């Protein structure tokens, strides 16, 4: 198993994974959106980062995240945007190793915390997430 940053040659496999993630959340999959997101991850000047889990030349998981300042505490924190492992690779520890990798990145860089959201009814993911963090007392608002 290799956990590594996303590389330009990963697009075809990454696209399959990220399309699966978008479909899981009922978000339309478009080639233009996939290319945009992939480009952000590869762009050193963009605040979006990503890594993948590779096993025998096959991508089996992805994590996309951002690091941003927290003015309230004059520190930085990480926000996990997306974490995905397809059904056929679940329950093999890949989600766990990605969370632990994100936590290590935070610790190694002195980030204040790691935050993320998931759907309330995503019980499979929540059973993993509950082992690492607690549900925040903050309410999320959204304006479209």
Secondary structure, DSSP 8 states (H G I E B T S, - for coil): -EEEE--GGGHHHHHHHHHHHHHHTT----HHHHHHHHHHHH-TTSSEEEEEEEETTEEEEEEEEEEEEETTTTEEEEEEEEEE--GGGTTSSHHHHHHHHHHHHHHHHT-S-EEE---TT-HHHHHHHTTT----S-------
